[in-house]
Amino acid sequence: MLRFVFLCSNPGWGGSEELWAEAAALLVEGGHSVSIFKHDVDPKHPRICRLLAQGCHIYDLWHFFLPGRVRLPKTLYRVTGVLTRGARQTAALRAIGPILRVLLTNLNPDLVVISQGANFDGVILGDLCRIVGCPYVIISHRATDYYWPSDKSRVVMRSAFQAALRCYFVSQHNLRLTEFQMGETLVNAEVVRNPFLVSGSPLPWPDTQDHSIKLACVARLDAGEKGQDILLQVLARPHWRTRNLSVSFFGSGPNSEALRGLAEHLALKNVDFPGFTSDVDSIWKRHHALVLASRTEGLPLSLIEAMMCDRFGIVTNEGGTAEVVEDSRTGFVADSAKVDEFDKAMERAWAMRDEWKSIGQAAGIAVRTMVPLDPAACFTAKLLGVVDSLGASLPRRELQTGSIDLSDPSSLLQPGIATKLRN
């Protein structure tokens, strides 16, 4: 039995959680031990419930105590948020770093898997693994041209990536940009794919009684990243107001009310906000194409899912989108996340609307040459291969996870957290 630890820097649950979560589930099913440390654990989230039921040990980083049973303020627990958020972030690292070192020493894993929502928000965790001597890999789910690490953070970033056994990225764009930001080539890097939340089978082309065109914007309602405000401004232009077209904004997020307010302010009658749905197939049974005006991306999971269903995307050239979409053949790519540029991409799509069904079919064929049918199984095999390449481990003492005594200064977990999560 191998021991795996997953350290997740991204709070909440989004597309970047699916890969590590599926891998953790497969590892437990294979008889291995899995411990997960993450911010903002929702014990009622279906994915968390599934992992717990399968036997994973899950801990919320907000439940840690400092020595002397002094609880950290919540602001200090955002240790794995963006590294350049000033003094608060520095204080968090100083406070939680020693705790994580002790935890890693006690758990003594065969491999640590660090999953970060961007490309340097979790590198401090990698540096801690390096210091402790735990073998680790890093998954990076997004890299942003306009957001670079500070010079101090870059030192930690380079150290963490250099010492990682493997560095996984979800697109070539993200890999190249990370290398540019560090000023060096990562010889231990490769691209992996996120698991998709659809059946993987093509869906029949939707027929509408009024011959209307229905687009879906499937993304977290976060305008700063996903650019829904750009799309709303395009739809407010006179030529789009008069067309037999509607857009449904699926998802939830921090700008939910703001985007609804913007749609109302623009007096848009052809948009609606159905909210979040876990049944992604149902979206593509009723909609003809994805429309996504992202300002930053890794590789949008919603784009892969749409293409798997024989739908295409109207997207921006951010992250890895242009790596999987060929403009005017398997979708439409705006040169940048600007209103005028996205309007042009939508106009190109509108001019070819009689060919949309065949474009969707071409997208479905293309994506299957780039994304494996079971990305999580492929990634899990890579993790096992990394451990196998390390050779036989040294004998290790056993650790009874979940029963750490606070009277032992080397045990810094709140007692019973795993039990509380299970209940």
Secondary structure, DSSP 8 states (H G I E B T S, - for coil): --EEEEEE---S--GGGHHHHHHHHHHHHTT-EEEEEESS--TTSHHHHHHHHHT-EEEEGGGBEETTTEE--GGGGGGGS-TTS-HHHHHHHHHHHHHHHHHHHHH--SEEEEEESSSSSSHHHHHHHHHHT--EEEEE----TT----HHHHHHHHHHHHH-SEEEESSHHHHHHHHHHHTS--TTEEE-----SS-SS-------TT--EEEEEES-S-HHHH-HHHHHHHHTSHHHHTSSEEEEEE---TTHHHHHHHHHHTT-SSEEEEE--S-HHHHHHH-SEEEE--SS-S--HHHHHHHHTT-EEEEES-TTHHHH--BTTTEEEESSSSHHHHHHHHHHHHHTGGGHHHHHHHHHHHHTTTS-S-HHHHHHHHHHHHHHHH-S--------TT---TTSTT--B-TTHHHHHH-
